[in-house]
């Protein structure tokens, strides 16, 4: 016997009745966005997981899963399915639960060093997600260790980076910024158990309550520069540059604001930290973290209306933007000045708004 309910935020909750114990147990069920999905980013470096943002004010990660102990009571799992040979995509992390609609997302996966140069044989970046929306601020999130372990164990994704220094994230009361912490205190563990939320086990698919409580990412930085809603972002393939656009409001702004950011990474030489007590997890050695900084290089000219799409060329030499004024702008990278120069403007490239570029 099953009992299904829908939460205030649109989430599904499913319980199964155990007649012998006369108890109801939570069971994994379908999860996903309950409003318009505005943007999708795919992990191009290791491959495997998809990041989405929505007007339901959440950022979610979907990935192929290989549970080592799939629940036989999960209605969406076929009994004949072998977890070692086949997989299905499920939500495995919810990096951001916000108070504003989210419009765009990019992954920071490049190989830039502290001077902005590129080295294909090494990666200094942590696994980072950048999101933007109607809040006008771009937020930067880094993967905590609890999600790092989950993607490796449940999803079989080889994460070629250092072990994250922060164990997990949480949302403080009356706050929008995800904070990091090492381990849950004994009282916090008791509070979660009282709410029916058990510690996460990456041998099975995470429940709705576990996604919301255990799989947040740590917010490490806020990027300011836009005065209106952030609508579109794009990351260069080498991870050294990021471009963001915001809404142009007629009567307030005469041109669309298109910002070019430079991303710099360097190892922070800090001693390893060992928690004094381990209540819920096995302690591991934590190597030196990576420090990543973002700075505005220039405001790109050319567009006179909201830029809704942009794309870097595969070798990062060119940048193309499309906007609501039906205009295409092409920029070329100048290695000497380390900025993108406007070289071509195609007015009225289409009869309608240019919504996408590839």
N, C-alpha and C positions, 0 to 999 in steps of 0.2 A: 504494500500500500504506500502510495506517495502523497505528499502534500506540497503544493506549489504556491508561492506567494511572490508578489512584485513589490519591491521597495520604493521609497519615495523618489529615489534617483533613477528609477527605471530598471533596476537590476532584478534578475530572477533568483529566487531562493527555492531550493528543493530539499525536502526531508523524506527519509524512508523510515517506515515503522518496523521495529523489531518486536515481533509478537512474543518472543521468549523473554526478552528483558523488559518488555512493555515500555520502550523508549523510542523517541524519534531521533534519528541521526542525520546530520547534514550530508548531502550528496552533491557532487560536482554537476553543474548544469551549464547550459549555454550562457555565454556572456559576450558583451560587445557594446558598441555605442547605441544610444537611444535618440540621437539627433544627427543632423547632417555632418558627415565626415568631410572636412575641409582640405586636408592634406595627408599625404602618405610619404614616408621615407623608408628606404630599404637599406639594410646593412650590406654595403658593397665590399667591405674588407674581409670579413669572415663569412658572410652570407648566412641566411637562415631566418633572421627575424625581421618583422615589419613593424614600423612605428606609425601610429595614426593619431591625429588630433581632430577634435570635433566641437561643434557648438554645444555639446552636452558638458563642456568645460573640463574634459578629461583628456589625458594623453595615455595611450595604451600600446602594449607590445604584444604581437601575436607571433608565435613561432611553432615549428614542428616539434611535437613532443613524443618522447619514448618512455612512458612510465614503466618502472620496473615492477610495480605492484599495482596494476590497474584495478580499480574497484569493480567487482562483478555487478554491483547494483547501479552503476552509472548507465542510464538509459541510452546514451549516445555512443556507447562502446560496444562493438560487436564481440561476442564471446570467442569467435574464431580468429580474431585479430591477434597477431603476434607482436608484442611491443618491440621486439628486437629487429624486425624486418620491415615494418610499416609504421606510418605515422599519420597524425592528423594535426591541423593547426588549431591552437587554442590560445586564449589570452594567458600570458605567463607573468606579466608585470603591468603595473599601473603607475608610471613614473610621476604623473602630476594629476592632482585633483584640485581644480582651481575655482575661483569665484568669478572669472570672466570667460567669455567665449574665446576659443582658440582657433586661429586661422592657418597657421603654418608651422612646420617643423623641419629641422635638418639634423643630420648626424655629423659629429666632429670625429673624423676617422683618419686624418691626414698624418703626415710625417714631418711637419715643420719644426725647425729648431728655434732657438732663442733669437736668431737673426732673421727669421722668416724664410730661410732657405729650406730646400727639400732634400731628404735622403731616403731613397726607396728601401734601404736595407734595415731601417730601424723605425720604431714608432715610439714617440714620446707622449702622445696624447693618451689620456685615459678615455674610457668610453663615455662620450658626452652627448647629450641631447639639448638642442636649443629650440625653444618654442616662442611664438609671438601671437598676439591677439589684440582684442579691443582695449587692453590695458595700456598699450603704447610702450611697454617695456619688454625687452627680450630677456628671457630667463634661461640660465645655463644649468643643466643638471648633470651630475656624474653618477655612474653606476655604483651602488653599495655592494659590499661583499655578499650579502644574502641573495641578491639577484645574480651576481657573478656566479655563485655556486649553483643557482637554479638553472641558468642557461647552460652551464657545463654538464650538470647531472641529468636534468630532465630533458634538455633539448639537444644534447650532444654537440654543442657549438664550441669549437676551439677558440677561446678568447686569448689572442696573442698580445697580452699586455700584463703589466704588473698587477698584483693582487690589490684591490681597493683597500684603502686605509680605514674607511668608515664602514661599520658593520651594517647599519640600516638607517632609514630615515623615518621621520614622523612629522606630522603637522601639529604645531603648538595651538593651543586654544586661542581663538580670535586672531589667527594668523593665516597668511597665504604662502609663506615661504617654508619649504621642507627643510627641517633641521636634521643634522646627523648625530648619531650616538653610537657608542660602542656595543653595549649589551643592555638588554632590558633588566631593570631591577626586579627584585623578588616581588615587590608590591605590584609592579606593572604586569608581571606574569600572572599574579592572582586576579588582577582586574580583568585581564583578557579572558582567563578561564571562566570567570563569573559571567562574562558576556557570551560565553560559548565559543570563543575564538581560541583554537589551539595553535601551538607553534607550527610553523610550516614544515612539511615533509616533502622534499623534492622527488621522492619516489613515486608520488601520485600527483594528479593535477590539483592545483590550488583552488580552494573554494573562494566564493565571492568575498566573504569577510576577510580571508587571508590576503587576497589581492589588495584590498583597501588598507589593511593594517601593516602588512609586511613588505610589500614590493614597491613602495615609493622610492624615488631617486632623490639624492641629496642636492639641494640647490646651492650652487657655489658662487654664483655671480648674477648681477642684473646689469644689462646693457642699456644705457640711456642715449637718446639721440633723436628719436622720433617724437613728434608732437601729436600725431593722430594714430589711429589703429594700424598696427603692423599687419600687412596683408600677405606678404610674400617674402621668402628667403631662399637663398641658394648657396651651396658650398662648392668651392673649387675642388677638383679631383685630388689635388695634392694636400688639401686641408689647410692651406696657408691663408686663403681669402674667403670671406663670406660677404654676400650682398643682401641687404634688406630694404624693403620698400614699405611705405605707409600711404594711407589714404589721402588723396588731395581733396580738400574741401573747398569748393568754389566760394569766393567771398572772404576766405581766410588765407589760403595759400594759392599763389599764382602758378606754382609748378609742383610736380610730384617730387617727394624727397626720396632719393635713392642713395643709400650709404654703402660704401665699401669698407669692410673691416679687415684688419690684418690679425692673424692668430699666431701667437708665439708660445712655444712650450719649452720647458727646461726642467731638469730633475731638481727637486728640493732635497738637499742633503740633511735629512733629519734622522735621529736615532729611532730604532724600532720601538714601538709602544706595546707593552704587555699588560692587558687588563688585570687588575688585582684579583678579580673573581670571575668565574665563568659559570653562569647559572644555567644557560640553555644551549651553549655551543662549545665545540672544541676549539681551543686557542690555536692560532697559526702565526707564523712569522710574517711580519708585514714589512716589505721593502720600502725604500724611499719613494714617496709619492711624486707625482708630476704636477708642476705648476703651469697653468695655462692662462694667458692674458689676451684680452681683446682690445683693440684700439681702432678708432675711426681714422681711415687714411684720407678719404675724400668723399665729397658729395658728387655723384656722377650726373652730368648734365644731359640734356637731350629730350626728355619726356616732359610734356606739359599736362599730363593727366595721370591718373593712378596706374602704376605699373603692377600688373596682375600676374605676370609670368616672366621668368628669366632662366637662362641656361648658360653654363660654361662649356666650352669645347673640351674634348677629351684630354688635351694636353694643356689646358688652361690658358691658351694664347688669346682666345676670343671670349667675349661675353655678349650675349644677345638678350635684349629685353623687349617685351610687348606690353602695350598699355591700352587703356580704354579709349584713347584718342586714335586708335587703329594704326599707331606708328611703331615701326621696328627700328631699334637703335643697336648698332654694332660697335663694340669697343675692342681695342687690341691692347695687349699688355706690353708696356715698355719696361724692359728689364733694367734699364739705366735709372729711371725715376721710380720704378716699382709701383706704378699706378696704371690704371686703364684709361686710354685715350679714346674719345669718340671719333670714329673714322667714317661712319656711314649712318645716314638717317633716311628711312624709307617712309615717306608720308602716305597715309591712306593705303597701307599695304593690303588691307582687306576692307570690305564694306561694313563689317561689323567689328565688335571688340575682339582683340586677339587674346584668347583665353589660355593658350598653352604653347609651349615650344619644346622641341626635342632634338 
